[in-house]
Amino acid sequence: MKVQVNDTVVALVEGDITDQDTDAVVNAAHPDLLGGQGVDGAIHTKGGPEILAECRRIRGCPVGGAVITGAGRLRARFVIHAVGPVYDPQRRDNASLLASAYRNSLRIAAAYGLESIAFPAISTGAFCFPMDEGARIALETSLGFLEREEHGLNLVRFVLYPRENPRAYALFAAALRAVLDERRSG
């Protein structure tokens, strides 16, 4: 599924984030930036030790934040490490922290003059954020950024990994349709 937002294509695809040929791929990182499971582990494993060495020099990233490193052996040129929240239904800032992780990733991409970026579904794996809610936050935040902030992005791709969640693509597609319908009617 693809939609046009001004000069930028927003695309939903099924696949593996580590195989993307975009300028940057986004890592769903842990605050210590030292690797982990899921997307984080896959990026560090396939990208090689250069990524971890750069992450160690950075010394962490707060929840809601993002930092950039080289991409090691990945096809992308950069990895933007975005730290989403561990979902806790008792916390009121889950949504704002997740939105901040997406927004800060896009701001870094804009600051580096990147033209394309690929996102995973941040925080929806090991961090237990509900996929439907996470999809809506990801898309609302990204579309809002593309409409209101200065950037040179021509492609924002959401790469949804079916082995982690077989319904990920369907949930993101439904969220995208809902966000677009609200924008048209609002």
C-alpha positions in Angstrom: 0.0 0.0 0.0 1.3 3.5 -0.9 0.1 7.0 -0.5 1.5 10.3 -1.5 2.0 13.1 1.1 3.2 16.2 -0.7 6.4 15.0 -2.4 6.9 11.9 -0.3 5.6 8.4 -0.8 4.6 6.6 2.3 4.7 2.8 1.7 3.7 -0.2 3.7 5.6 -3.4 2.9 6.1 -6.8 4.4 9.8 -7.8 4.7 12.9 -7.7 6.8 14.2 -4.3 7.9 17.8 -5.5 7.5 17.3 -6.0 3.8 16.2 -2.4 3.0 18.1 -0.3 0.5 16.9 3.0 1.9 19.4 5.8 3.0 18.6 4.8 6.6 16.9 2.0 8.5 15.4 2.6 11.9 16.4 0.3 14.7 13.8 -0.4 17.5 16.6 0.1 20.1 17.1 -0.4 23.8 18.1 2.7 25.8 21.6 1.3 26.3 22.0 0.9 22.4 23.8 -2.4 23.0 21.6 -4.7 21.0 18.9 -7.0 22.1 16.2 -9.2 20.5 14.0 -8.8 17.5 14.8 -5.8 15.2 17.6 -4.6 17.4 19.3 -8.0 17.5 18.9 -8.5 13.7 20.3 -5.1 12.8 23.4 -5.6 15.1 23.9 -9.1 13.9 23.6 -8.5 10.1 25.2 -5.0 10.3 28.2 -6.2 12.1 30.4 -5.0 15.0 30.9 -1.5 13.6 27.4 -0.6 14.6 27.9 -1.7 18.2 31.2 0.1 18.4 29.5 3.4 17.4 26.7 2.8 19.8 29.1 2.3 22.7 30.7 5.6 21.9 27.3 7.3 22.0 26.5 5.8 25.5 22.8 5.4 25.3 19.7 7.2 24.3 16.6 8.3 26.3 13.2 6.7 25.7 11.5 8.8 22.9 14.9 9.8 21.5 16.9 8.7 18.5 20.6 8.7 17.4 22.3 7.9 14.2 25.3 5.6 13.3 26.7 4.1 10.2 25.1 0.9 9.0 28.0 -1.5 8.9 27.3 -4.3 6.4 23.7 -3.4 5.9 22.5 -2.1 2.5 21.4 1.1 4.0 24.0 3.9 4.7 22.8 4.7 8.2 21.0 3.2 11.2 18.8 5.5 13.2 18.4 4.0 16.6 15.0 5.0 18.0 14.1 4.1 21.6 10.4 3.5 22.0 8.7 2.9 25.4 8.1 -0.5 27.0 4.3 -0.5 27.1 2.8 -0.1 30.5 -1.0 0.3 30.6 -0.6 2.3 33.9 1.5 5.0 32.2 -0.1 8.0 30.5 2.9 8.8 28.3 3.1 5.6 26.2 1.7 7.3 23.1 3.7 10.5 23.4 7.0 8.6 23.9 6.3 6.4 20.9 5.4 9.4 18.8 8.6 11.2 19.9 10.7 8.2 18.8 9.2 8.4 15.3 9.4 12.2 15.1 13.0 12.3 16.3 14.0 9.6 13.8 12.5 11.7 11.0 14.2 14.9 12.3 17.5 13.1 12.2 16.9 11.9 8.6 16.0 15.5 7.6 19.1 16.9 9.4 21.3 14.5 7.5 19.7 15.3 4.2 18.4 11.7 3.7 15.9 11.0 1.0 14.6 7.6 2.2 14.0 5.9 5.5 12.6 2.5 6.5 10.8 2.0 9.9 9.9 -1.2 11.7 6.9 -1.2 14.0 8.8 0.4 17.0 7.9 -1.0 20.5 5.4 -3.5 19.2 7.6 -6.6 19.7 9.5 -7.3 22.9 8.3 -3.9 24.3 4.6 -5.1 24.0 3.0 -2.0 22.6 -0.3 -3.0 21.1 0.2 -3.2 17.3 -3.0 -1.4 16.3 -2.3 1.5 18.6 1.3 1.6 17.7 0.5 1.7 14.0 -1.9 4.6 14.4 0.7 6.6 16.3 3.5 5.8 13.8 1.3 6.9 10.9 -0.2 10.0 12.4 3.2 11.2 13.6 4.9 10.5 10.2 2.2 12.1 8.1 2.1 15.1 10.4 5.9 15.5 10.1 5.8 15.2 6.3 3.1 17.8 6.1 4.5 20.4 8.5 8.3 20.1 8.8 11.0 20.8 6.4 12.7 17.7 5.0 14.0 16.2 1.8 12.5 12.7 2.2 10.9 11.2 -0.9 10.2 7.8 0.7 9.1 6.7 4.2 8.6 3.0 4.2 7.1 0.9 7.0 8.6 -2.6 6.9 6.3 -5.0 8.7 7.8 -8.4 9.6 5.1 -11.1 9.2 7.0 -13.7 11.3 6.9 -11.4 14.3 3.2 -10.6 13.8 1.3 -12.1 10.9 -1.4 -9.3 11.2 1.1 -6.4 11.2 0.5 -5.4 7.5 -3.3 -5.6 7.9 -3.2 -3.5 11.1 -1.0 -0.8 9.6 -3.1 -0.7 6.4 -6.3 -0.3 8.5 -4.6 2.4 10.6 -3.4 4.3 7.4 -6.9 4.2 5.9 -8.4 5.5 9.2 -5.8 8.3 9.5 -6.3 9.4 5.9 -10.1 9.3 6.3 -9.9 11.5 9.4 -7.7 14.0 7.6 -10.1 14.2 4.7 -13.1 14.7 6.9 -11.5 16.9 9.5 
